[in-house]
Amino acid sequence: MDLLDPVIIWLPFAHEPDAPRAHMRELGRQASRAAFGVAVAAWKSAHGPSAWHGAALEHDAQGAPRIAGHRAAPFVSIAHTRGLAGCAIAAPGAPSLGIDAEPVHASGIPALRSLAEETGEARLPWNDDAWPLRLWCAKESVVKAERIGADALGRSLRIEHVGALSDDGKQNVVVRSHRDRVFAVVTAVVGDHVRAWTA
């Protein structure tokens, strides 16, 4: 692992399709906390021990995750969706990081396609049928990296460039954020989920 690489952990968890939404949300939160524990151990292995190891994961006033009680702790991002949770911890000194995931059969795909037609983002050189979710997850990962509220369907973020699809299913995209910052984002289809993380 390169010293500049973040640690990103994805953990599947049991999805109960008929369970109440609140119950599934709680299962996702528990899985995200489990992913955080695994990510802390991996970060320690890659970068060495630090004062924040052993600290809990908490959420700030806006709901963004952070490592409790340590102002100098690295940036952390979490995600959970049906059957998959993730946690990413930034490399030392990295200013931000964001991850997101969605199931490949998410119900909102038609709305995402429609919006992308309006914005012109549908005309970018996407290379597979998962592109609406690649677009969405890329924008969501940037929202999490910037720690600012998302607008409906990411209307104030723009995909500016889409790279070629690699043999392992990854596609890099460039997103301009709410704050006019530019982020490189890696998107990937892995099993039943689209995943994205700021690079």
Accessible surface in RSA format (square Angstrom, percent):
REM  Atomic radii and reference values for relative SASA: ProtOr
REM  Chains: A
REM  Algorithm: Lee & Richards
REM  Probe-radius: 1.40
REM  Slices: 20
REM RES _ NUM      All-atoms   Total-Side   Main-Chain    Non-polar    All polar
REM                ABS   REL    ABS   REL    ABS   REL    ABS   REL    ABS   REL
RES MET A   1   144.93  75.1  60.50  40.0  84.43 201.0  73.95  62.9  70.99  94.0
RES ASP A   2    83.82  58.7  68.46  68.1  15.36  36.3  27.43  64.6  56.39  56.2
RES LEU A   3   123.92  69.0 117.95  84.4   5.97  15.0 118.20  83.0   5.72  15.4
RES LEU A   4   144.62  80.5 129.94  93.0  14.68  36.9 129.98  91.3  14.65  39.4
RES ASP A   5    59.16  41.4  58.98  58.7   0.18   0.4   8.60  20.2  50.56  50.4
RES PRO A   6    39.03  28.4  31.44  28.7   7.59  27.6  31.44  26.0   7.59  47.2
RES VAL A   7     2.44   1.6   1.87   1.7   0.57   1.4   2.44   2.1   0.00   0.0
RES ILE A   8    44.74  25.5  19.58  14.6  25.16  60.6  19.58  14.1  25.16  68.3
RES ILE A   9    32.91  18.7  31.39  23.4   1.52   3.7  32.91  23.7   0.00   0.0
RES TRP A  10    40.15  16.1  20.11   9.7  20.05  47.1  16.12   8.6  24.03  39.0
RES LEU A  11    50.11  27.9  50.11  35.8   0.00   0.0  50.11  35.2   0.00   0.0
RES PRO A  12   107.78  78.6  89.48  81.6  18.31  66.5  89.64  74.0  18.14 112.8
RES PHE A  13    37.69  18.9  19.84  12.3  17.84  46.4  30.53  18.5   7.16  20.5
RES ALA A  14    78.30  72.0  58.34  90.0  19.96  45.4  69.76  98.2   8.54  22.6
RES HIS A  15    67.98  37.2  44.30  30.8  23.68  60.6  37.82  39.0  30.16  35.1
RES GLU A  16    73.98  42.5  71.36  54.0   2.62   6.2  31.53  61.0  42.45  34.7
RES PRO A  17   107.55  78.4  78.92  71.9  28.63 104.1  80.69  66.6  26.86 166.9
RES ASP A  18   145.45 101.9 112.83 112.3  32.62  77.1  42.94 101.1 102.51 102.2
RES ALA A  19    23.23  21.4   3.64   5.6  19.59  44.6   9.29  13.1  13.93  36.9
RES PRO A  20    96.83  70.6  84.79  77.3  12.04  43.8  96.80  79.9   0.03   0.2
RES ARG A  21   192.24  80.7 178.47  91.0  13.77  32.8  58.42  79.8 133.82  81.1
RES ALA A  22    65.51  60.2  57.47  88.7   8.04  18.3  57.89  81.5   7.62  20.2
RES HIS A  23    76.50  41.8  69.94  48.6   6.56  16.8  51.25  52.8  25.24  29.4
RES MET A  24    25.45  13.2  21.61  14.3   3.83   9.1  21.70  18.4   3.75   5.0
RES ARG A  25   103.87  43.6  98.03  50.0   5.84  13.9  36.58  50.0  67.29  40.8
RES GLU A  26    75.30  43.2  75.30  57.0   0.00   0.0  35.20  68.1  40.10  32.7
RES LEU A  27    39.51  22.0  37.31  26.7   2.19   5.5  37.31  26.2   2.19   5.9
RES GLY A  28     0.53   0.7   0.00   N/A   0.53   0.7   0.53   1.4   0.00   0.0
RES ARG A  29   108.79  45.7 107.08  54.6   1.71   4.1  34.89  47.7  73.89  44.8
RES GLN A  30    97.68  54.6  89.68  65.5   7.99  19.0  35.38  75.3  62.30  47.2
RES ALA A  31    11.34  10.4   4.94   7.6   6.40  14.6  10.87  15.3   0.48   1.3
RES SER A  32     0.55   0.5   0.55   0.7   0.00   0.0   0.55   1.2   0.00   0.0
RES ARG A  33   111.20  46.7 104.08  53.1   7.12  17.0  49.56  67.7  61.65  37.4
RES ALA A  34    52.85  48.6  38.82  59.9  14.03  31.9  49.84  70.2   3.01   8.0
RES ALA A  35     0.00   0.0   0.00   0.0   0.00   0.0   0.00   0.0   0.00   0.0
RES PHE A  36    15.10   7.6  15.10   9.4   0.00   0.0  15.10   9.2   0.00   0.0
RES GLY A  37    40.25  49.6   0.00   N/A  40.25  49.6  32.33  88.7   7.92  17.7
RES VAL A  38    69.89  46.0  65.03  58.9   4.86  11.7  68.71  59.7   1.18   3.2
RES ALA A  39     0.00   0.0   0.00   0.0   0.00   0.0   0.00   0.0   0.00   0.0
RES VAL A  40    20.98  13.8  20.98  19.0   0.00   0.0  20.98  18.2   0.00   0.0
RES ALA A  41    62.78  57.7  52.10  80.4  10.67  24.3  57.17  80.5   5.61  14.9
RES ALA A  42    30.32  27.9  20.61  31.8   9.71  22.1  27.81  39.2   2.51   6.7
RES TRP A  43    13.47   5.4  13.47   6.5   0.00   0.0  13.47   7.2   0.00   0.0
RES LYS A  44    99.22  48.4  95.34  58.5   3.88   9.2  41.97  37.8  57.25  61.0
RES SER A  45   101.10  85.4  62.19  83.0  38.91  89.6  36.61  78.0  64.49  90.4
RES ALA A  46    32.19  29.6   4.90   7.6  27.29  62.1  15.42  21.7  16.77  44.4
RES HIS A  47    38.53  21.1   3.85   2.7  34.68  88.7   8.06   8.3  30.47  35.5
RES GLY A  48    22.81  28.1   0.00   N/A  22.81  28.1  20.47  56.2   2.34   5.2
RES PRO A  49   113.97  83.1  90.79  82.8  23.18  84.3  90.99  75.1  22.99 142.9
RES SER A  50    43.83  37.0  23.03  30.7  20.80  47.9  16.60  35.3  27.23  38.1
RES ALA A  51    89.56  82.3  56.17  86.7  33.39  76.0  69.19  97.4  20.38  54.0
RES TRP A  52     9.52   3.8   9.01   4.4   0.51   1.2   7.26   3.9   2.26   3.7
RES HIS A  53    36.84  20.1  15.54  10.8  21.30  54.5  15.71  16.2  21.13  24.6
RES GLY A  54    80.52  99.3   0.00   N/A  80.52  99.3  43.10 118.3  37.41  83.8
RES ALA A  55    23.94  22.0   4.53   7.0  19.41  44.2  14.50  20.4   9.45  25.0
RES ALA A  56    64.78  59.6  53.06  81.9  11.72  26.7  61.22  86.2   3.56   9.4
RES LEU A  57    10.44   5.8   1.43   1.0   9.02  22.7   1.43   1.0   9.02  24.3
RES GLU A  58    59.88  34.4  56.09  42.4   3.80   9.0  22.20  42.9  37.69  30.8
RES HIS A  59    79.77  43.6  55.36  38.5  24.42  62.5  44.37  45.7  35.41  41.2
RES ASP A  60    30.73  21.5  21.33  21.2   9.40  22.2   7.74  18.2  22.98  22.9
RES ALA A  61   104.53  96.1  53.89  83.2  50.64 115.2  67.38  94.9  37.15  98.4
RES GLN A  62   148.84  83.2 110.50  80.8  38.34  91.3  57.74 122.9  91.10  69.1
RES GLY A  63    44.38  54.7   0.00   N/A  44.38  54.7  28.50  78.2  15.88  35.6
RES ALA A  64    15.37  14.1  10.06  15.5   5.31  12.1  15.33  21.6   0.05   0.1
RES PRO A  65    15.45  11.3  15.29  13.9   0.16   0.6  15.29  12.6   0.16   1.0
RES ARG A  66   113.63  47.7 112.78  57.5   0.85   2.0  37.15  50.8  76.49  46.4
RES ILE A  67     7.53   4.3   0.02   0.0   7.51  18.1   0.02   0.0   7.51  20.4
RES ALA A  68    23.99  22.1  20.51  31.7   3.48   7.9  20.56  29.0   3.43   9.1
RES GLY A  69    77.03  95.0   0.00   N/A  77.03  95.0  42.98 117.9  34.06  76.3
RES HIS A  70    67.18  36.7  53.78  37.4  13.40  34.3  29.09  30.0  38.09  44.3
RES ARG A  71   250.19 105.0 207.84 106.0  42.35 100.8  94.35 128.9 155.84  94.5
RES ALA A  72   104.62  96.2  68.68 106.0  35.94  81.8  79.78 112.4  24.83  65.8
RES ALA A  73    21.03  19.3   2.60   4.0  18.44  41.9   2.63   3.7  18.40  48.7
RES PRO A  74    18.76  13.7   4.57   4.2  14.19  51.6  14.45  11.9   4.31  26.8
RES PHE A  75    37.20  18.6  27.48  17.0   9.71  25.3  34.07  20.7   3.13   8.9
RES VAL A  76     0.50   0.3   0.38   0.3   0.12   0.3   0.38   0.3   0.12   0.3
RES SER A  77     1.76   1.5   1.14   1.5   0.62   1.4   1.22   2.6   0.54   0.8
RES ILE A  78    24.19  13.8  20.13  15.0   4.06   9.8  20.13  14.5   4.06  11.0
RES ALA A  79     4.60   4.2   1.37   2.1   3.23   7.3   4.60   6.5   0.00   0.0
RES HIS A  80    65.28  35.7  39.73  27.6  25.55  65.4  19.55  20.1  45.74  53.2
RES THR A  81    21.79  15.5   9.97  10.1  11.82  28.2  13.45  18.1   8.34  12.6
RES ARG A  82   104.83  44.0  96.99  49.4   7.84  18.7  40.35  55.1  64.48  39.1
RES GLY A  83    10.76  13.3   0.00   N/A  10.76  13.3   6.78  18.6   3.98   8.9
RES LEU A  84     4.24   2.4   3.96   2.8   0.28   0.7   3.96   2.8   0.28   0.8
RES ALA A  85     0.16   0.1   0.00   0.0   0.16   0.4   0.16   0.2   0.00   0.0
RES GLY A  86     0.00   0.0   0.00   N/A   0.00   0.0   0.00   0.0   0.00   0.0
RES CYS A  87     0.00   0.0   0.00   0.0   0.00   0.0   0.00   0.0   0.00   0.0
RES ALA A  88     0.00   0.0   0.00   0.0   0.00   0.0   0.00   0.0   0.00   0.0
RES ILE A  89     0.00   0.0   0.00   0.0   0.00   0.0   0.00   0.0   0.00   0.0
RES ALA A  90     1.00   0.9   0.62   0.9   0.39   0.9   1.00   1.4   0.00   0.0
RES ALA A  91     3.03   2.8   1.73   2.7   1.29   2.9   1.73   2.4   1.29   3.4
RES PRO A  92    72.48  52.8  51.63  47.1  20.85  75.8  56.74  46.8  15.74  97.8
RES GLY A  93    82.31 101.5   0.00   N/A  82.31 101.5  44.84 123.0  37.47  83.9
RES ALA A  94    38.72  35.6  22.03  34.0  16.68  38.0  27.74  39.1  10.98  29.1
RES PRO A  95   112.23  81.8  86.07  78.5  26.15  95.1  96.29  79.5  15.94  99.1
RES SER A  96    22.00  18.6   9.08  12.1  12.92  29.8   3.70   7.9  18.31  25.6
RES LEU A  97     5.84   3.2   5.83   4.2   0.00   0.0   5.84   4.1   0.00   0.0
RES GLY A  98     0.00   0.0   0.00   N/A   0.00   0.0   0.00   0.0   0.00   0.0
RES ILE A  99     0.00   0.0   0.00   0.0   0.00   0.0   0.00   0.0   0.00   0.0
RES ASP A 100     9.66   6.8   9.66   9.6   0.00   0.0   0.00   0.0   9.66   9.6
RES ALA A 101     3.30   3.0   0.43   0.7   2.87   6.5   0.43   0.6   2.87   7.6
RES GLU A 102    41.36  23.7  41.36  31.3   0.00   0.0   2.90   5.6  38.47  31.4
RES PRO A 103    13.94  10.2  13.94  12.7   0.00   0.0  13.94  11.5   0.00   0.0
RES VAL A 104    31.02  20.4  22.36  20.2   8.66  20.9  22.36  19.4   8.66  23.5
RES HIS A 105   154.97  84.7 134.84  93.7  20.13  51.5  96.56  99.5  58.41  68.0
RES ALA A 106    16.79  15.4  11.49  17.7   5.29  12.0  11.53  16.2   5.26  13.9
RES SER A 107   106.40  89.9  77.10 102.9  29.30  67.5  53.68 114.3  52.72  73.9
RES GLY A 108    35.24  43.5   0.00   N/A  35.24  43.5  31.73  87.1   3.51   7.9
RES ILE A 109    33.18  18.9  33.18  24.7   0.00   0.0  33.18  23.9   0.00   0.0
RES PRO A 110    94.34  68.8  86.97  79.3   7.37  26.8  89.81  74.2   4.53  28.1
RES ALA A 111    49.71  45.7  38.72  59.7  11.00  25.0  46.22  65.1   3.49   9.2
RES LEU A 112    10.45   5.8   9.33   6.7   1.12   2.8   9.46   6.6   1.00   2.7
RES ARG A 113    93.19  39.1  93.19  47.5   0.00   0.0  35.82  49.0  57.36  34.8
RES SER A 114    59.14  50.0  52.12  69.6   7.02  16.2  30.51  65.0  28.63  40.1
RES LEU A 115     8.13   4.5   7.06   5.0   1.08   2.7   7.59   5.3   0.54   1.5
RES ALA A 116     1.28   1.2   0.10   0.2   1.18   2.7   0.89   1.2   0.39   1.0
RES GLU A 117   106.01  60.9  94.47  71.5  11.55  27.5  37.78  73.1  68.24  55.7
RES GLU A 118   132.84  76.3  92.26  69.8  40.58  96.6  48.32  93.5  84.52  69.0
RES THR A 119    39.24  27.9   7.50   7.6  31.74  75.6  15.28  20.5  23.97  36.2
RES GLY A 120    13.51  16.7   0.00   N/A  13.51  16.7   5.99  16.4   7.52  16.8
RES GLU A 121     5.76   3.3   4.60   3.5   1.17   2.8   5.15  10.0   0.62   0.5
RES ALA A 122    21.27  19.6   3.08   4.8  18.20  41.4   3.25   4.6  18.02  47.7
RES ARG A 123   188.47  79.1 154.54  78.8  33.93  80.8  77.99 106.6 110.49  67.0
RES LEU A 124    44.04  24.5  36.19  25.9   7.85  19.7  37.18  26.1   6.86  18.5
RES PRO A 125    81.31  59.3  68.96  62.9  12.35  44.9  80.84  66.7   0.47   2.9
RES TRP A 126    28.01  11.2   5.02   2.4  22.99  54.0   5.02   2.7  22.99  37.3
RES ASN A 127    80.13  55.3  50.23  48.5  29.91  72.0  13.57  32.7  66.56  64.3
RES ASP A 128    44.16  30.9  28.16  28.0  16.00  37.8  32.83  77.3  11.33  11.3
RES ASP A 129   125.11  87.6 114.55 114.0  10.55  25.0  33.08  77.9  92.03  91.8
RES ALA A 130    18.99  17.5  10.53  16.3   8.46  19.2  17.10  24.1   1.89   5.0
RES TRP A 131    28.09  11.3  28.09  13.6   0.00   0.0  14.01   7.5  14.08  22.8
RES PRO A 132     0.63   0.5   0.40   0.4   0.23   0.8   0.63   0.5   0.00   0.0
RES LEU A 133     3.37   1.9   3.37   2.4   0.00   0.0   3.37   2.4   0.00   0.0
RES ARG A 134     1.42   0.6   1.42   0.7   0.00   0.0   0.00   0.0   1.42   0.9
RES LEU A 135     3.27   1.8   3.27   2.3   0.00   0.0   3.27   2.3   0.00   0.0
RES TRP A 136    46.01  18.5  46.01  22.3   0.00   0.0  40.09  21.4   5.92   9.6
RES CYS A 137     0.00   0.0   0.00   0.0   0.00   0.0   0.00   0.0   0.00   0.0
RES ALA A 138     0.00   0.0   0.00   0.0   0.00   0.0   0.00   0.0   0.00   0.0
RES LYS A 139     1.95   1.0   1.95   1.2   0.00   0.0   1.75   1.6   0.19   0.2
RES GLU A 140    29.75  17.1  29.75  22.5   0.00   0.0   1.28   2.5  28.47  23.2
RES SER A 141     0.00   0.0   0.00   0.0   0.00   0.0   0.00   0.0   0.00   0.0
RES VAL A 142     0.00   0.0   0.00   0.0   0.00   0.0   0.00   0.0   0.00   0.0
RES VAL A 143    13.78   9.1  13.40  12.1   0.38   0.9  13.43  11.7   0.35   0.9
RES LYS A 144    51.66  25.2  45.68  28.0   5.98  14.2  43.83  39.5   7.83   8.3
RES ALA A 145     3.29   3.0   0.00   0.0   3.29   7.5   0.00   0.0   3.29   8.7
RES GLU A 146     5.43   3.1   0.02   0.0   5.41  12.9   1.90   3.7   3.53   2.9
RES ARG A 147    69.09  29.0  47.43  24.2  21.66  51.6  37.78  51.6  31.32  19.0
RES ILE A 148    40.18  22.9  27.74  20.7  12.44  30.0  35.38  25.5   4.81  13.0
RES GLY A 149    65.57  80.9   0.00   N/A  65.57  80.9  41.72 114.5  23.85  53.4
RES ALA A 150    53.54  49.2  19.93  30.7  33.61  76.5  20.13  28.4  33.41  88.5
RES ASP A 151    46.51  32.6  33.62  33.5  12.89  30.5  39.85  93.8   6.65   6.6
RES ALA A 152    71.79  66.0  51.32  79.2  20.47  46.6  62.98  88.7   8.81  23.3
RES LEU A 153    50.69  28.2  47.40  33.9   3.29   8.3  47.40  33.3   3.29   8.9
RES GLY A 154     3.77   4.6   0.00   N/A   3.77   4.6   3.38   9.3   0.39   0.9
RES ARG A 155   115.40  48.5 110.69  56.4   4.71  11.2  50.56  69.1  64.84  39.3
RES SER A 156    60.89  51.5  38.04  50.8  22.86  52.7  45.97  97.9  14.92  20.9
RES LEU A 157     0.00   0.0   0.00   0.0   0.00   0.0   0.00   0.0   0.00   0.0
RES ARG A 158    93.63  39.3  93.43  47.6   0.20   0.5  42.15  57.6  51.48  31.2
RES ILE A 159     8.62   4.9   0.00   0.0   8.62  20.8   0.00   0.0   8.62  23.4
RES GLU A 160    80.70  46.3  51.87  39.2  28.82  68.6  27.27  52.8  53.42  43.6
RES HIS A 161   104.19  56.9 102.33  71.1   1.86   4.8  64.79  66.8  39.40  45.8
RES VAL A 162     5.54   3.6   0.00   0.0   5.54  13.3   0.00   0.0   5.54  15.0
RES GLY A 163    17.38  21.4   0.00   N/A  17.38  21.4  16.38  45.0   1.00   2.2
RES ALA A 164    90.45  83.2  64.88 100.1  25.57  58.2  70.55  99.4  19.90  52.7
RES LEU A 165    63.61  35.4  39.31  28.1  24.30  61.1  39.31  27.6  24.30  65.4
RES SER A 166    51.00  43.1  36.30  48.4  14.70  33.9  45.45  96.8   5.55   7.8
RES ASP A 167   161.90 113.4 120.79 120.2  41.11  97.2  44.38 104.5 117.51 117.2
RES ASP A 168    95.18  66.7  65.59  65.3  29.59  70.0  50.05 117.8  45.13  45.0
RES GLY A 169    19.43  24.0   0.00   N/A  19.43  24.0  18.55  50.9   0.88   2.0
RES LYS A 170    83.29  40.6  82.23  50.5   1.05   2.5  35.10  31.6  48.19  51.3
RES GLN A 171     0.81   0.5   0.00   0.0   0.81   1.9   0.81   1.7   0.00   0.0
RES ASN A 172    84.93  58.6  83.25  80.5   1.68   4.0  21.79  52.5  63.14  61.0
RES VAL A 173     0.71   0.5   0.00   0.0   0.71   1.7   0.25   0.2   0.45   1.2
RES VAL A 174    38.82  25.5  38.82  35.1   0.00   0.0  38.82  33.7   0.00   0.0
RES VAL A 175     0.00   0.0   0.00   0.0   0.00   0.0   0.00   0.0   0.00   0.0
RES ARG A 176    77.71  32.6  77.02  39.3   0.69   1.6  25.89  35.4  51.82  31.4
RES SER A 177     5.26   4.4   0.00   0.0   5.26  12.1   0.00   0.0   5.26   7.4
RES HIS A 178    60.07  32.8  27.12  18.8  32.96  84.3  29.54  30.4  30.53  35.5
RES ARG A 179   133.12  55.9 107.78  54.9  25.35  60.4  46.94  64.2  86.18  52.2
RES ASP A 180    97.31  68.2  83.04  82.6  14.27  33.7  30.41  71.6  66.90  66.7
RES ARG A 181    98.89  41.5  93.82  47.8   5.07  12.1  45.73  62.5  53.16  32.2
RES VAL A 182    82.12  54.0  50.96  46.1  31.16  75.1  50.96  44.3  31.16  84.5
RES PHE A 183    17.31   8.7  14.44   8.9   2.86   7.5  17.31  10.5   0.00   0.0
RES ALA A 184    51.18  47.1  44.69  69.0   6.50  14.8  44.80  63.1   6.38  16.9
RES VAL A 185     0.48   0.3   0.00   0.0   0.48   1.2   0.16   0.1   0.32   0.9
RES VAL A 186    20.37  13.4  20.37  18.4   0.00   0.0  20.37  17.7   0.00   0.0
RES THR A 187     0.00   0.0   0.00   0.0   0.00   0.0   0.00   0.0   0.00   0.0
RES ALA A 188     2.35   2.2   2.35   3.6   0.00   0.0   2.35   3.3   0.00   0.0
RES VAL A 189    48.69  32.0  34.04  30.8  14.65  35.3  34.04  29.6  14.65  39.7
RES VAL A 190    66.67  43.9  61.20  55.4   5.46  13.2  64.25  55.8   2.41   6.5
RES GLY A 191    66.31  81.8   0.00   N/A  66.31  81.8  41.78 114.7  24.53  54.9
RES ASP A 192   102.05  71.5  97.39  96.9   4.66  11.0  19.61  46.1  82.45  82.2
RES HIS A 193    20.52  11.2  20.52  14.3   0.00   0.0  13.92  14.3   6.60   7.7
RES VAL A 194     0.00   0.0   0.00   0.0   0.00   0.0   0.00   0.0   0.00   0.0
RES ARG A 195    41.25  17.3  41.25  21.0   0.00   0.0   1.08   1.5  40.17  24.3
RES ALA A 196     0.00   0.0   0.00   0.0   0.00   0.0   0.00   0.0   0.00   0.0
RES TRP A 197    41.87  16.8  41.87  20.3   0.00   0.0  27.07  14.4  14.79  24.0
RES THR A 198     8.39   6.0   5.73   5.8   2.66   6.3   3.85   5.2   4.54   6.9
RES ALA A 199    89.86  82.6  27.34  42.2  62.52 142.2  62.65  88.2  27.20  72.1
END  Absolute sums over single chains surface
CHAIN  1 A     9870.9       7296.9       2573.9       5627.0       4243.9
END  Absolute sums over all chains
TOTAL          9870.9       7296.9       2573.9       5627.0       4243.9
